[in-house]
Amino acid sequence: MTERHALRTGFTLVEVLVVILIISLLVALMIPVVRGVMRRAEDFRYAQDLANLEMAIHAYKEKYKDFPPDFSDCKFKPFDQTVAGRHIRMAFPRIDPNEYRVISNFAPTIDPAEALVFWLGGLSRDPKRPFTGPGGPLILTGNSSVPVAWRVQDRNEPLFDFDESRLFLEQNGGFVVGAAYLPPGGNSTPYVYFDSRTYGFIDSSGKPQYASLSWPSPSGGGVTIARPYKSDQPNSSFNPSANQQDNILQDRAMHWVNRDTFQLICAGRDGEFGPLVNSGSPDLVFPDGNGNPVPVFTRFPSRQLFHPGSPPAGQVQYYLQGQDDNLANFSEGQTMEQAKP
């Protein structure tokens, strides 16, 4: 007789370990792929937001015959001499003198991120009170400590549909005193708008000033600073000896990106526009040929650095930190790293 063996009913330990090893290897291989897909999806959402904000800004220009100001010069000049002051007198010729005083006092508190929500969120139909009238961006509170606050809801005819869950609201005493728009996915660093007329300008004392936004880094490691991007195109008409503006704004040796319109910038997935600095030590700024403090700018698309004086040696990689995943309305849906030549 032949002996009947028992049927095999399980796997050996070695077989189980082999299967686990194979699955682990497959998972390890798939993780970078999945992460890459997720990063591209996130970048796409940022790029879509930038494209929609850009369209809204052009719609504003179509309606009011001018691009919205970013308020960058309002801390450095009398309001009548600022881009915002000139814009308001042109766009709202019937504005009430008291309304003009309100906005002239409030304008220095608005930064280039908040400017997007201020102008695109909707203005009042009241031609005399476009800002504090019904549906306008501001409220007269009657509170002596916070006399003017933001109206976040019930704005009139917004040009952009701001998702209220993504508004970063600065508050003081129960009043909203600032509102900036955050990218999707929990990103805590807002979109920034720079008007070309204030990329670089001369203040009331005759010194050069530059648009910027300082924002706490999501990592908590310092402050991240957004500035407009320079292009790779030299300015062939730059002549400091013959042009007083060129003499003061020596950075004009290189053209800006979108030099006649505007820049919209997103800090990308890491929430950092560039290298982190200590808020009390602006080490991104160095003297130009006249001894005036001027930032180091990043050029697009090369990502090379530009400074009108003598930029610090050996700092290239430092200044590029945090910029690779930035996007802008001029980067055509790509990150800065993807757009480089």
ChimeraX attribute file (.defattr): number of C-alpha atoms within 10 A of each C-alpha:
attribute: neighborCount
match mode: 1-to-1
recipient: residues
	/A:1	3
	/A:2	4
	/A:3	5
	/A:4	6
	/A:5	6
	/A:6	6
	/A:7	6
	/A:8	6
	/A:9	6
	/A:10	8
	/A:11	9
	/A:12	8
	/A:13	9
	/A:14	9
	/A:15	11
	/A:16	12
	/A:17	12
	/A:18	11
	/A:19	12
	/A:20	12
	/A:21	12
	/A:22	12
	/A:23	12
	/A:24	12
	/A:25	11
	/A:26	11
	/A:27	13
	/A:28	11
	/A:29	11
	/A:30	12
	/A:31	11
	/A:32	11
	/A:33	12
	/A:34	12
	/A:35	11
	/A:36	12
	/A:37	12
	/A:38	12
	/A:39	15
	/A:40	14
	/A:41	12
	/A:42	17
	/A:43	21
	/A:44	16
	/A:45	16
	/A:46	28
	/A:47	24
	/A:48	14
	/A:49	18
	/A:50	25
	/A:51	18
	/A:52	16
	/A:53	22
	/A:54	19
	/A:55	14
	/A:56	20
	/A:57	22
	/A:58	18
	/A:59	17
	/A:60	20
	/A:61	13
	/A:62	11
	/A:63	11
	/A:64	15
	/A:65	13
	/A:66	17
	/A:67	20
	/A:68	25
	/A:69	25
	/A:70	29
	/A:71	25
	/A:72	30
	/A:73	28
	/A:74	24
	/A:75	15
	/A:76	17
	/A:77	16
	/A:78	13
	/A:79	21
	/A:80	15
	/A:81	14
	/A:82	21
	/A:83	20
	/A:84	21
	/A:85	19
	/A:86	13
	/A:87	18
	/A:88	21
	/A:89	13
	/A:90	14
	/A:91	15
	/A:92	16
	/A:93	11
	/A:94	14
	/A:95	18
	/A:96	14
	/A:97	10
	/A:98	11
	/A:99	16
	/A:100	21
	/A:101	12
	/A:102	18
	/A:103	19
	/A:104	18
	/A:105	13
	/A:106	16
	/A:107	20
	/A:108	16
	/A:109	13
	/A:110	20
	/A:111	26
	/A:112	25
	/A:113	27
	/A:114	23
	/A:115	25
	/A:116	27
	/A:117	22
	/A:118	25
	/A:119	22
	/A:120	22
	/A:121	24
	/A:122	24
	/A:123	24
	/A:124	19
	/A:125	15
	/A:126	16
	/A:127	15
	/A:128	18
	/A:129	21
	/A:130	24
	/A:131	27
	/A:132	22
	/A:133	19
	/A:134	18
	/A:135	23
	/A:136	27
	/A:137	25
	/A:138	25
	/A:139	19
	/A:140	15
	/A:141	13
	/A:142	9
	/A:143	11
	/A:144	7
	/A:145	9
	/A:146	15
	/A:147	13
	/A:148	21
	/A:149	21
	/A:150	22
	/A:151	23
	/A:152	22
	/A:153	12
	/A:154	13
	/A:155	17
	/A:156	16
	/A:157	15
	/A:158	18
	/A:159	20
	/A:160	20
	/A:161	14
	/A:162	18
	/A:163	11
	/A:164	12
	/A:165	9
	/A:166	18
	/A:167	19
	/A:168	16
	/A:169	17
	/A:170	13
	/A:171	13
	/A:172	12
	/A:173	9
	/A:174	9
	/A:175	18
	/A:176	18
	/A:177	19
	/A:178	23
	/A:179	24
	/A:180	23
	/A:181	23
	/A:182	24
	/A:183	24
	/A:184	16
	/A:185	11
	/A:186	9
	/A:187	15
	/A:188	22
	/A:189	25
	/A:190	25
	/A:191	25
	/A:192	27
	/A:193	31
	/A:194	29
	/A:195	25
	/A:196	21
	/A:197	19
	/A:198	21
	/A:199	22
	/A:200	22
	/A:201	20
	/A:202	17
	/A:203	18
	/A:204	12
	/A:205	8
	/A:206	10
	/A:207	13
	/A:208	19
	/A:209	21
	/A:210	17
	/A:211	22
	/A:212	21
	/A:213	19
	/A:214	16
	/A:215	19
	/A:216	19
	/A:217	21
	/A:218	15
	/A:219	11
	/A:220	8
	/A:221	11
	/A:222	16
	/A:223	22
	/A:224	23
	/A:225	21
	/A:226	24
	/A:227	22
	/A:228	28
	/A:229	24
	/A:230	26
	/A:231	22
	/A:232	19
	/A:233	13
	/A:234	13
	/A:235	14
	/A:236	10
	/A:237	10
	/A:238	18
	/A:239	15
	/A:240	15
	/A:241	9
	/A:242	9
	/A:243	12
	/A:244	11
	/A:245	17
	/A:246	16
	/A:247	17
	/A:248	20
	/A:249	23
	/A:250	23
	/A:251	24
	/A:252	21
	/A:253	19
	/A:254	19
	/A:255	18
	/A:256	25
	/A:257	20
	/A:258	16
	/A:259	16
	/A:260	10
	/A:261	13
	/A:262	25
	/A:263	23
	/A:264	22
	/A:265	26
	/A:266	28
	/A:267	28
	/A:268	27
	/A:269	22
	/A:270	18
	/A:271	23
	/A:272	27
	/A:273	28
	/A:274	25
	/A:275	19
	/A:276	24
	/A:277	18
	/A:278	12
	/A:279	14
	/A:280	8
	/A:281	8
	/A:282	13
	/A:283	12
	/A:284	18
	/A:285	15
	/A:286	19
	/A:287	16
	/A:288	19
	/A:289	14
	/A:290	12
	/A:291	9
	/A:292	17
	/A:293	16
	/A:294	22
	/A:295	22
	/A:296	23
	/A:297	23
	/A:298	22
	/A:299	20
	/A:300	21
	/A:301	19
	/A:302	14
	/A:303	23
	/A:304	16
	/A:305	18
	/A:306	20
	/A:307	20
	/A:308	20
	/A:309	18
	/A:310	12
	/A:311	19
	/A:312	11
	/A:313	6
	/A:314	8
	/A:315	10
	/A:316	13
	/A:317	8
	/A:318	11
	/A:319	19
	/A:320	16
	/A:321	14
	/A:322	19
	/A:323	23
	/A:324	21
	/A:325	22
	/A:326	24
	/A:327	29
	/A:328	24
	/A:329	22
	/A:330	19
	/A:331	19
	/A:332	13
	/A:333	19
	/A:334	20
	/A:335	23
	/A:336	20
	/A:337	16
	/A:338	14
	/A:339	17
	/A:340	14
	/A:341	8
